[in-house]
Amino acid sequence: MFSKLKGFFSADIGIDLGTANSLVYMKDKGIVLREPSVVAIEEGSKHVLAVGSEAKRMLGRTPANIVAIRPMKSGVIADYDITQAMLEYFIKKVAPSKINGKYFRPRVVIAVPSGITEVEKRAIEDAGRAAGAGETFLVEEPMAAAIGVGLPVSEPAGSMIVDIGGGTCEVAIISLAGIVHSRSVRVAGDAMDECIMQYMRRVYNLLIGERTAEEIKMELGSAFPMDEEKTMEVRGRDIVAGLPKTMTITSEEIRDALQETVTSIVEAVRITLSNCEPELAADLVDRGIVLSGGSSQLRGLDRLLSQQTGLPVTLADDPLSAVAEGTGAVLNELDFLAKNKRH
């Protein structure tokens, strides 16, 4: 009887634990939290001062005794203690720990990159439990994304998803509720930001931070020539003079700066397709490729992929929410998953 009550009361949640942003999906409520995956701590300690949006505002602007860090790198845990603190913050924010005077630990589904090791998987499971989860289940990001965008994953026909987040690009061909072919490359939004920072340093001797690079990417970034090219003023620090400096840059320059990263993503898609069985390839001629994830919104990426593969390419209606929505669908199968996990 108590176990039934526990299942009724516990707020099962799904977490898209991203390198750049984390989203939390609550059963029967949908997405209830969207926060940057950033934690601010005191220098030399693990004392957490701020998490999420509040911590992101501190990036690059903190006094010497405060450090704003991103505990996830390329979709996996780079700092275990800080990731645990971040997860605990997210879980406590959305799921009540006490109901009618009794303590409850929610069951949690966490989306992980398809290419991670068993050790990395265990680290995420352990962090989930330590953060207050009753049971932790993992689902592969491309599968969650495919479910989240509404692809018919259980049909005996091929569907292709390309999920590009902050740390990883996940490419997968799915059929009969399983991943037939997948490729995970640790090149995505963060790598684009890094390319922009390096370009500004190399060409203009201008030092800019992560936040400025991200703003440039969102304002000027593209993978394909735009109908109307744009310009933008960028502020940073002159490496030679050591003083603040303002430059005007163009979208063509940023497209060149991003070329290496974009080529890596296109190559990952092409390699996955080249391993594909003829029947699945035939399905994809009609169904095409669906893009999801925040970095899939790079202007012209869909056109470039379509040109390079000869397949129709569509961007998901809400690419940022796809993985989180997918974990929400998995929550409905938790009893089945829990039974299989124990056997």
C-alpha positions as CSV (number, residue, x, y, z in Angstrom):
1,M,0.0,0.0,0.0
2,F,2.8,2.5,1.0
3,S,4.7,1.8,-2.3
4,K,1.5,2.7,-4.2
5,L,1.1,5.9,-2.2
6,K,4.8,6.7,-2.8
7,G,4.3,6.3,-6.5
8,F,1.3,8.5,-6.4
9,F,2.9,11.2,-4.4
10,S,6.4,11.2,-5.8
11,A,6.9,13.9,-8.4
12,D,8.7,12.0,-11.2
13,I,10.9,14.3,-13.2
14,G,12.9,14.2,-16.4
15,I,16.1,16.2,-16.7
16,D,17.9,17.3,-19.8
17,L,21.3,17.9,-18.1
18,G,23.0,19.9,-20.8
19,T,26.4,21.4,-21.1
20,A,25.0,24.9,-21.7
21,N,21.4,24.7,-20.3
22,S,19.4,22.3,-18.2
23,L,15.7,21.7,-18.5
24,V,13.4,19.9,-16.1
25,Y,10.2,18.2,-17.1
26,M,7.6,17.3,-14.4
27,K,5.1,14.6,-15.0
28,D,1.7,16.0,-15.9
29,K,3.0,19.6,-15.8
30,G,5.5,19.7,-18.7
31,I,8.7,21.7,-18.6
32,V,8.9,23.6,-15.3
33,L,12.4,24.9,-15.3
34,R,15.0,26.2,-17.8
35,E,18.3,27.3,-16.4
36,P,21.9,27.7,-17.6
37,S,24.2,24.9,-16.4
38,V,26.3,27.3,-14.4
39,V,27.2,27.3,-10.7
40,A,29.0,30.1,-8.8
41,I,31.2,29.0,-5.9
42,E,33.6,30.5,-3.4
43,E,37.2,30.3,-4.6
44,G,39.0,27.4,-3.0
45,S,35.9,25.7,-1.6
46,K,32.8,23.9,-2.8
47,H,30.4,26.4,-1.2
48,V,27.7,27.1,-3.8
49,L,26.6,30.8,-4.0
50,A,24.3,30.7,-7.0
51,V,23.0,28.3,-9.6
52,G,21.5,28.8,-13.1
53,S,20.6,32.2,-14.5
54,E,21.9,34.1,-11.4
55,A,25.3,32.3,-11.7
56,K,25.5,32.9,-15.5
57,R,25.2,36.6,-15.0
58,M,28.4,36.3,-12.9
59,L,30.4,34.6,-15.8
60,G,33.5,36.7,-16.5
61,R,32.4,39.4,-14.0
62,T,33.2,37.9,-10.6
63,P,35.5,39.2,-7.9
64,A,38.6,37.1,-7.1
65,N,36.8,35.2,-4.3
66,I,33.9,34.0,-6.5
67,V,34.2,31.6,-9.4
68,A,31.4,30.9,-11.9
69,I,31.9,27.5,-13.5
70,R,30.1,25.1,-15.8
71,P,30.3,21.6,-14.2
72,M,29.3,19.8,-17.4
73,K,31.8,19.5,-20.3
74,S,30.8,17.8,-23.6
75,G,27.6,16.4,-22.0
76,V,29.5,14.6,-19.2
77,I,30.4,15.5,-15.6
78,A,33.6,17.5,-15.3
79,D,33.2,18.4,-11.6
80,Y,31.2,15.8,-9.7
81,D,30.5,17.8,-6.5
82,I,29.4,20.9,-8.3
83,T,27.1,18.8,-10.7
84,Q,25.6,17.1,-7.6
85,A,24.9,20.6,-6.1
86,M,23.4,21.8,-9.3
87,L,21.1,18.7,-9.6
88,E,20.1,19.1,-6.0
89,Y,19.1,22.7,-6.7
90,F,17.0,21.7,-9.7
91,I,15.3,18.8,-8.0
92,K,14.5,20.8,-4.8
93,K,13.2,23.7,-6.9
94,V,10.6,21.6,-8.7
95,A,9.9,18.5,-6.5
96,P,8.6,18.7,-2.9
97,S,10.8,16.7,-0.6
98,K,8.0,16.4,2.0
99,I,4.4,15.6,1.4
100,N,1.9,15.2,4.3
101,G,4.9,15.2,6.7
102,K,6.6,12.2,4.9
103,Y,9.8,12.4,3.0
104,F,9.7,11.4,-0.7
105,R,12.5,11.1,-3.2
106,P,11.4,11.6,-6.9
107,R,12.3,9.1,-9.6
108,V,14.4,10.9,-12.1
109,V,15.1,10.3,-15.8
110,I,18.3,12.0,-17.1
111,A,19.2,12.3,-20.7
112,V,22.9,11.5,-21.5
113,P,25.0,11.6,-24.8
114,S,25.0,8.3,-26.7
115,G,28.8,8.1,-26.7
116,I,29.5,8.2,-23.0
117,T,31.3,5.4,-21.1
118,E,30.0,3.2,-18.4
119,V,32.1,5.1,-15.8
120,E,30.5,8.4,-17.0
121,K,27.0,6.9,-16.8
122,R,27.6,5.7,-13.3
123,A,28.9,9.1,-12.3
124,I,25.6,10.7,-13.5
125,E,23.5,8.0,-11.7
126,D,25.4,8.5,-8.5
127,A,25.1,12.3,-8.7
128,G,21.4,12.0,-9.2
129,R,20.9,9.8,-6.2
130,A,23.2,12.0,-4.0
131,A,21.2,15.0,-5.1
132,G,17.9,13.5,-3.8
133,A,16.6,11.2,-6.5
134,G,15.0,8.0,-5.4
135,E,15.9,6.1,-8.5
136,T,17.8,7.4,-11.5
137,F,17.2,6.2,-15.0
138,L,19.3,7.2,-18.1
139,V,18.0,7.7,-21.6
140,E,20.2,8.4,-24.6
141,E,19.8,12.0,-25.8
142,P,19.2,11.2,-29.5
143,M,16.3,8.8,-28.6
144,A,14.9,11.4,-26.1
145,A,15.2,14.1,-28.8
146,A,13.5,11.9,-31.4
147,I,10.6,11.1,-29.1
148,G,10.4,14.8,-28.1
149,V,10.0,16.1,-31.7
150,G,7.4,13.5,-32.4
151,L,9.3,11.1,-34.7
152,P,7.6,7.7,-35.1
153,V,10.5,5.9,-33.3
154,S,8.6,2.6,-32.7
155,E,7.7,2.0,-36.4
156,P,9.7,-0.5,-38.5
157,A,11.1,2.4,-40.6
158,G,14.1,4.7,-40.4
159,S,14.0,8.1,-38.7
160,M,17.0,10.4,-38.4
161,I,17.7,12.9,-35.7
162,V,20.6,15.3,-35.3
163,D,20.6,16.9,-31.8
164,I,23.2,19.7,-31.5
165,G,23.5,21.1,-28.0
166,G,26.3,23.0,-26.2
167,G,28.8,20.2,-25.7
168,T,27.9,17.4,-28.2
169,C,26.3,16.7,-31.5
170,E,24.3,13.5,-31.5
171,V,23.4,11.9,-34.8
172,A,21.2,8.8,-34.8
173,I,19.1,6.7,-37.1
174,I,16.2,5.1,-35.2
175,S,13.9,2.2,-36.1
176,L,11.7,-0.1,-34.0
177,A,12.3,1.9,-30.8
178,G,16.1,1.3,-31.0
179,I,19.1,3.3,-32.2
180,V,20.4,1.5,-35.3
181,H,23.3,3.8,-36.0
182,S,24.6,6.7,-33.9
183,R,27.6,9.0,-33.8
184,S,28.4,11.4,-31.0
185,V,31.0,14.1,-31.6
186,R,32.0,16.5,-28.9
187,V,31.7,19.5,-31.2
188,A,28.7,21.8,-30.8
189,G,27.7,25.2,-29.5
190,D,30.6,25.6,-27.1
191,A,33.1,24.8,-29.9
192,M,31.5,27.5,-32.0
193,D,31.9,30.0,-29.2
194,E,35.6,29.0,-28.9
195,C,36.1,29.4,-32.6
196,I,34.7,32.9,-32.5
197,M,37.0,33.8,-29.5
198,Q,40.0,32.5,-31.3
199,Y,39.1,34.3,-34.5
200,M,38.8,37.7,-32.7
201,R,42.1,37.1,-31.0
202,R,43.9,36.0,-34.1
203,V,42.6,38.6,-36.6
204,Y,41.9,41.6,-34.4
205,N,44.1,41.1,-31.3
206,L,40.8,41.4,-29.3
207,L,40.1,39.4,-26.2
208,I,36.4,38.6,-25.7
209,G,34.7,36.3,-23.2
210,E,32.3,33.3,-23.6
211,R,29.2,35.4,-23.2
212,T,30.3,37.9,-25.9
213,A,31.2,35.0,-28.2
214,E,27.7,33.5,-27.7
215,E,26.1,36.8,-28.5
216,I,28.1,37.1,-31.7
217,K,27.1,33.6,-32.7
218,M,23.4,34.3,-32.1
219,E,23.5,37.7,-33.9
220,L,25.8,36.9,-36.8
221,G,26.4,33.2,-36.9
222,S,25.5,31.2,-40.0
223,A,26.4,28.0,-41.9
224,F,25.2,29.1,-45.3
225,P,25.4,32.5,-47.1
226,M,22.6,34.7,-45.9
227,D,20.2,36.7,-48.2
228,E,21.2,39.8,-46.3
229,E,24.6,39.8,-44.5
230,K,24.8,41.7,-41.2
231,T,27.3,43.6,-39.1
232,M,27.8,44.0,-35.3
233,E,29.8,46.1,-32.9
234,V,32.0,44.0,-30.5
235,R,33.6,45.2,-27.4
236,G,36.6,43.5,-25.8
237,R,40.2,44.1,-24.6
238,D,43.0,44.9,-27.0
239,I,45.8,42.4,-26.4
240,V,48.6,44.8,-27.4
241,A,47.4,48.0,-25.6
242,G,45.6,46.2,-22.8
243,L,42.7,48.7,-23.1
244,P,39.0,48.3,-23.9
245,K,38.3,48.4,-27.7
246,T,35.3,48.3,-30.0
247,M,35.4,46.6,-33.4
248,T,32.8,46.1,-36.2
249,I,32.6,42.6,-37.6
250,T,30.5,41.0,-40.4
251,S,28.5,37.8,-40.6
252,E,30.8,36.6,-43.5
253,E,33.7,36.7,-41.1
254,I,31.9,34.7,-38.4
255,R,30.8,32.1,-41.0
256,D,34.4,31.6,-41.9
257,A,35.3,31.4,-38.2
258,L,32.6,28.7,-37.7
259,Q,33.5,26.7,-40.7
260,E,35.7,24.0,-38.9
261,T,32.9,23.3,-36.4
262,V,30.2,23.2,-39.0
263,T,32.2,20.9,-41.2
264,S,32.7,18.4,-38.3
265,I,28.9,18.3,-37.8
266,V,28.2,17.8,-41.5
267,E,30.9,15.0,-41.5
268,A,29.3,13.2,-38.6
269,V,25.9,13.2,-40.4
270,R,27.6,11.9,-43.7
271,I,29.5,9.1,-41.9
272,T,26.3,8.0,-40.1
273,L,24.4,7.9,-43.4
274,S,27.3,6.0,-45.1
275,N,26.9,3.2,-42.5
276,C,23.1,3.0,-43.1
277,E,21.4,-0.1,-44.6
278,P,19.8,0.4,-48.0
279,E,16.2,-0.1,-46.7
280,L,16.8,2.6,-44.0
281,A,18.4,4.9,-46.5
282,A,15.3,4.5,-48.7
283,D,13.1,5.5,-45.7
284,L,15.2,8.6,-45.2
285,V,14.8,9.8,-48.8
286,D,11.1,10.5,-47.9
287,R,11.4,11.3,-44.1
288,G,14.6,13.3,-44.2
289,I,16.5,14.6,-41.2
290,V,15.1,16.4,-38.2
291,L,17.4,18.9,-36.3
292,S,17.0,19.6,-32.6
293,G,19.0,21.2,-29.8
294,G,19.8,24.9,-29.3
295,S,22.8,25.0,-31.7
296,S,20.7,23.5,-34.5
297,Q,19.2,27.0,-34.8
298,L,22.4,28.3,-36.4
299,R,21.2,30.1,-39.6
300,G,21.4,28.1,-42.8
301,L,22.6,24.9,-41.1
302,D,19.5,23.0,-42.4
303,R,20.2,24.3,-46.0
304,L,23.8,23.3,-45.8
305,L,23.0,19.8,-44.5
306,S,20.3,19.4,-47.2
307,Q,22.8,20.4,-49.9
308,Q,25.5,18.1,-48.6
309,T,23.3,15.0,-48.1
310,G,20.6,15.4,-50.8
311,L,17.9,14.8,-48.1
312,P,15.1,17.1,-46.9
313,V,16.1,18.7,-43.5
314,T,13.7,20.3,-41.1
315,L,14.2,22.1,-37.8
316,A,12.1,21.0,-34.9
317,D,9.3,23.4,-33.8
318,D,10.9,23.8,-30.4
319,P,14.5,22.5,-30.8
320,L,15.5,23.6,-27.3
321,S,12.9,21.6,-25.6
322,A,13.1,18.4,-27.6
323,V,15.2,16.3,-25.2
324,A,13.3,17.4,-22.1
325,E,10.0,16.6,-23.8
326,G,11.4,13.2,-24.7
327,T,12.4,12.5,-21.0
328,G,8.7,13.4,-20.2
329,A,7.5,10.7,-22.5
330,V,9.9,8.2,-20.9
331,L,8.4,9.1,-17.4
332,N,5.2,7.4,-18.5
333,E,7.2,4.1,-18.9
334,L,9.0,4.3,-15.6
335,D,7.2,1.4,-14.0
336,F,8.3,-0.8,-16.9
337,L,11.8,0.6,-16.8
338,A,12.2,0.1,-13.1
339,K,11.0,-3.6,-13.3
340,N,13.6,-4.3,-16.1
341,K,16.3,-2.4,-14.2
342,R,15.9,-4.7,-11.2
343,H,16.0,-7.9,-13.2
